[in-house]
Amino acid sequence: MISGEASARTVMEQCNILGSYSEEPNCLTRPFASHAMQQVNEIVARWMQEAGMTVQRDAIGNLIGRYEAETSDARTLILGSHLDSVRDAGKYDGPLGVMIALACVQRLHQRRERLPFAIEVIGFADEEGLRYQSAYLGSRAITGTFDTSNLQLTDANGILMSDAIRASGGNPDPVALQTTRWQRNNLVGYCEVHIEQGPVLEAHNLPVGVVSAIAGQNRITVQFIGEAGHAGTVPMSLRHDALCAASEFILAVEDVALRTQGLVATIGQVSVQPGASNVIPGQVTLSLDVRHQSDTECEQTCRELEKRAYQMSQRRGVSCNWQLLQKNQAVPCAPHLTQMLAQAIEELGYPLLSLASGAGHDAVVMAELTDIAMLFVRCRGGISHNPAESVMLEDVAVAIQTVEHFLHLLTKDSFS
C-alpha cells in the first residue's frame, strides 16, 4: 500500500513536470488548445492509464479518465480541475486538483478496489480564458452549455477558436460541443480540489478547508464627471474635482466592505482625465468588483454604494454614471456532499473550517449539471496566479487522505 506521504510526493513531482510545459520561455503560460496543452494531455493520459483508467479526449479537448465501478449500471462521481493556466502562472492552480484526484484513483487501483460508483477524473481544457478571453470553455462543453458563437472568436494572433480546436485534435462541430452524455440522475456529483488562492487557511494554521459556496460577483463601472480647470487659478471652493469625488467613494467602498461580514469589494482600475499634473481632474472612471456568497448581501451592498456615489457627486457638484457590467449569482455547494467532506476532515483528526470561495472555478459551471463540493488546500502566503505559488507536501497528503475518506463515506451513503 502506498503511503499518503508517498502519494503526495508523487503529486508534487507531477505538478513540477507539468509546470515545465509552457508556450513562453522562462515562465509557465499554458493557454487553451496550445501545443503545451497537447503535451500535458499526453502525459496525464499516460498517468491515468497507469492508474487503471480508460482515457478519452472530448470535442473541446477535455481529458477524461474513467475508473469503472463494481457494476456497469452504476452512477458516476466526477473529480477534477483544469490543466490550462494564466500567463506567468504557478504550478498548482488547477493541476493540483487533477493530480490529487488521480492519486486517489491510483490508490484504489493499487488495492484492486472498486466502488459502487464509477469515478471520472477530468482535466478541463480551459478554465482561465487566457487565449480567447472566455472562461470555462472546458466545463461548458462537459455540461452541454457551450456557446457556439465563441467559435468565431480570434486570439492575439488572429487564429479562430474553431481552427485552434481542430489543430489540437478536437472537433469544432457545434453539435459535438453542445452535447453532454450526462444527465443529473446518473451522476453522484462533482468534487474539485483546489489551492485556496487566499490566506485564510494559513491564518488558521489548517491544511485544508471545506468550501460552503462560490461567491456571487457584481462588476460595475463608476464614472464621476466634473469640470477640468487650471490647477493654479481655480480656487478650491469653486472646483468640481472628479477625482476628489472618486476618492471619497473609494474610501466609502472600503468602509462598507469592512462592515459587511464575508464581503469583499475591490477597485482595481482608475482612469483620470485629462491626467495632467497642472489640470484639475475633469473625469474619473473606475472599476468596482463586489463579491459575497449571499446574492442578497451582494445586491444590498451595491445598492448602498450606488446611492452613496450619487449623494457624494451631488454634494461636490459633479455628475455620476453607474453601469452594471456583469452579475454572476453565488453558487452554493451541495449540503450533503459538503457535510461528507467535513466529516472526512474531522474523522482524520483535523479542525474543520468552512469558507466561501471568492474566485470562480469549474465547479460553478458543473453545478448546472450536478451537485458540487470543493476542498481547498492551503497555499503559502495566499499567493496564486504567480510563479511563487506554493503548497506543502504535508497539506497535499492531508488532501489526498480527505478525498479518499470522502469516497468511502460516499460508498456508505444511500444515494450512491
N, C-alpha and C positions, 0 to 999 in steps of 0.2 A: 504494500500500500504506500503510495506516495504521500509524504507528509505535507501538511498545509504550507509550511515554510518552503519546502521544495517546489510546490506548485506555484507559490508566489514568486519565487526566484525565476522560474520559467517564464511567468507572465512579464516580469520586469525585463528579462532578456528579449522576449518577443517584442515588447514595446520599443526597446532600443534598436532592434533590427528594422522594424517598420519605420522608425524615425529617420533612418538613413535614406529612404526613398522620397525624393523631392524633385520638383520641377525647377528649383532655383539652387544655385550653389551656396554652400556655407550657411544654409538655413533650411527649415522644414516648411515647404509650401506644397501642398498636395491637393490640387483642385479636382473637381468632378471630371470624369471621363478623360483624365490625363494619362500619359504613359506611366507615371509613377503610381497612379491608382491601379492600372492594369498589373503592374509588377507586384504591388501589395496584395491584390486579389489572388494572384497565382500562389504566393507564399502562404497566405492564410488558408486558401483552399487545400493545400497540402497538409497543413496542420489539422484542419478539420477532418480530412480523410484518415489521418493517423489516430484521431480520437474516435474512430468508428462511425463517422458520419458520411452520408451521401451528400454530394455538393452540386449546386447549380448556380448559375447567374441568371437573373431575370432580364426583362427587356431594357430596364433603365441602367442595369449594371450592379444591382444589389447582389452581394454574395450570401448565399443561403446554405447552411449546413443542417442536415436533419439527422437526429438520433431517434430511432424508432422506439415505440412503446412496447409494452408486453403484448398488446393485441393490435391488429391492423385497423380497427374501427375506433381507436381512442382519440380523444381530443388532443390539441397541441398547445403547449406553452411556448411563447416566443421570448427569447432573450436577445439582447444585442445593443448596439450603439453604432456610431458612424466611423468610417475609415478615412474620410476626407479631412482637410484641415483648413484653418485660416492661413493667411500669409505670415511667415516667420513665427510658426507655432511652437508649442510644446509637444512632447511625445505622448501625453496621456489623455488629452481631451478627445474622447471618442474611442480610440483603440484600447484603452484600459478596460472599458466595459465589454468589448468584444472578447478580449483575451481572458478576462475573468470568467465569462460565460463558457468559453471554450475549455478553460481549466476544469470547470465543474463537470462538463460532459466527459472530458478525458478521465477524470476520477471515476465516474460511473462505468466507463468502458473498461478501465483497468480492473474494476471489481466484477466485470461481466454482469452488471446490474441494469435491469430495465425497469422503468417506472410505469404507472398506469396511464401516463400521458406521454406523448412524443415531445421532444424538445427541438425547436429550430433556433439556431443562432444566426442572426442576421448582421452582416457588416454593411450598413447603409452606404450607398454610393455618394450621397450628398446630403449634408445637414447644414453646413455653414453657408452655402450660397455664394462662395467666393468667386467662382468663374462667371456665373450668369446673374448674380445679384438676386437670386430667387432661391430661398432656402427650402429645405425639406423635400427635395426632389425624390430622394430615395423612398422615404416613408409615404409620400404621396402616391407613388407607384404601387407600393405594397397595399395600401388601403383602397385603391381604386379612385382616388380623388385628384389625380394628376391633371393639371391644367394644360391641355394640349396647345394652347396659344404660346406657351413657353418655348415650344419647339422652334419658333421663329426668332427667338432672342439670339443676339450675337455677343461673343465675348470681346475682349480688348483687341484681339487680332482679326475680328470680323468673321469668326467661324460660327456658323449656325449651330444651335444646340442639337438639332436633328442630325447634322453631319458629324458632330462630336460623338454622339451616341453610337452612330453607325461605325465610325472609325475605331471606337473602343470595343467593338464586338457586340454591341447591344442592338436593339430593334426599335427604331423611332416610329413605328406604326402606332397611330393614336389609339386604336382599339387595344393593342397589346399593353400600352402604358396605362390604360384606364380600367383594365380588367383585373380584379382581385380573385384569387382562388379561395379566399376565406369568407366565411360567414361567422357572425358573432357566436352562434351556438356550437361551432366546432373548435372554438378556442377557449383555453383556460384563462389566458390573459397575456399581458406583456410586462416584463420586468427589465428595467435598464439600470445598470450600474454606471456611475459617472463620478469623476472628481467633482468636489463641491464647487470649485471656482470661486470660493469666498473664504473668509476667515473664521466662520462661526465654530466649526468642529475643532479647529486648532485652539480657539479661545477657551473651549470647554475641555480641552485635552482628551478628545474622543477620536477613535479611529474611523468610525462610520456613523451615519445618521439616516433616519427614515424621512423621506420626503412626503409631506402632507398634501401639497398641491403645487402646481406650476403657476406662478403669478400671472395675473392679467396685466396688460400693458396698454397705456394710452400714450400716443406720441402726438405732440402738439407743436405748432409753430406760433410764437407770440411776437407781434410786431408793435413797437412803440414809435409813433411818428410825431416829432416835434418841429422845431424850426432851426435850421443851421444858421450860424451867425459868426461874426468876428469875435475871437476869443479875448481880444483886448478892449473892445468898445461897447459890448452889450453888458449892462450891469447885471449882477447876479439876480436881483429881484425881478428883472424883466425877461429872464431867459425861459425858453421852453425846451429844456435839455432832455432829449430822448434817452440818453444814457443814464442820467440820474433816475429817471422813472424805471428803467430796466434794472438798475442796481438795487433799488428798493424792492422790486418784485423778486429778484433773485434771493435776497435775504428772507423775504416772506415765504418763498418755497422751502427754504431750509427750515424755517420756524414751524411751518405746518407739518412737514415730514417728521421732524423730531417729536412732535406732539401726537403723532398717529402711530400706534403700535404696529410694527410689521410693514410699514410703508417705506418705500424708497422713492425719492424724486431727484432727478438729475437734469441740470442744464449743461449740456456738453458742447454746444456751439453758440457763439455770439458773433454777430457781424455788425460792425459800427460804420455808418456812413455820414459824411464823406471820408472819415478816417484820417484826418489831418491833425497834427498837433496844435495848430492855431485856429481850429474851427470847432465851434460848439456842435456836438453830435446832433444831426437832424433826424436820423432814423436808426433804430436798432432792431435787429431780427435775431431771435434766439430760439433754440430748441428746448423742449420740455419733455422729459420721459418720466412717467409716473407708473409705479408697479405695486401691486398688492395681491395677496391670494384671495381676497374678497372683492368681487366686482363692485359691490355696493360701496365699500370703503374707497375704492379707486375712483368711482364716479362722483361720490360726495366731495372728495378732495379736489378733483378737477373743477367741479362747480364752484367751490370756495375760492380756489386760486383764480379762476376766471373773474369772479366778482371783485376780488381784491385788485386784480390788474386794471380793471376799468375804473375802480374808485381812485387808485393811485394816479392814473392817467388824467382823470378829470381834475383832481386836486392840483396837478402840476401843469395843467394847460396843454396837454398833449393828447393825441388820439391813440387808440389801441385796436389792433385786429387779432382775433383769436381763431386759429384754424386747426381743427382736429384732423390729423393726417392718417392715423391708424388706431384701431381699437381691437385688441385681442382679449378675449374673455379668459378668465382663470380656468385652469383645468385641474379639478380635484383628483387625487389618486384614489383608487378603489379601496374602501374601508377594510374589506375582508382580506385583500392581499397585503395592504399596509400593516394590518394587525399581525399577520403571519410573519412578515419581515421583522416587526417589532419583537414578537415572541422569540424569533430566532436569535436576535441580538441579546435579549435578556437571558435566554437559556444558555447562551455561551458565556454569560457572566459579565457582560458589558453594560454600562448605564445606557439608558435609552434617551435619545434626543430626536425630537421631531422638528423639522424645519421646512419652510417653503423654498422653492427654487425660484430665484429671481430671473434666471436665464431660461431661454427656450431649449427644448430637447426634442428628439424624435418622438418621445412619449406623448407630446402634445398632439401630434397627428395620429399616432396609434390609438389614442383614446377615442377616435371616431370609429374605430373598428372593434375594440375590445377593452376590457378593464385593464388599468395600468398600475404599476408600482415602480418606485425608484429608490435606489440606495445610493447615498453619497459617501464618497471616500475622502478623508482629509487630504488636503494638499498644502504644502508648506507655504506659509505667508498668504494663503488665499490667492496665490498668483496663478493666472491662466491666460491663454492666448498670448503666450510669452515663452521664449526658449528656457526661461528659468523655472518653468512649471515642473513641480517635483512631488513625488509621493514616496512614502516609506514602505519598505519591504514588509514590516510587521503589520501595517494597515492593510496592505493588499492581502496578506494571509487571513486577516480577520474578515475581509470582504468575501473571500472565497468560502470560508467556513460558514459565513452568514447565508450566502446564496445556497450552499449545499444543504444546510439545515432547513432553509426555506423550502427547497424542493421536497424534502422528506416530510415536512409538515403538510405540504400540498397533497402528498400521497394518502394522508390520513383524512383529508377533507372530503366530505361527501360530494362536492360539486365536481371533483376531478374524475 
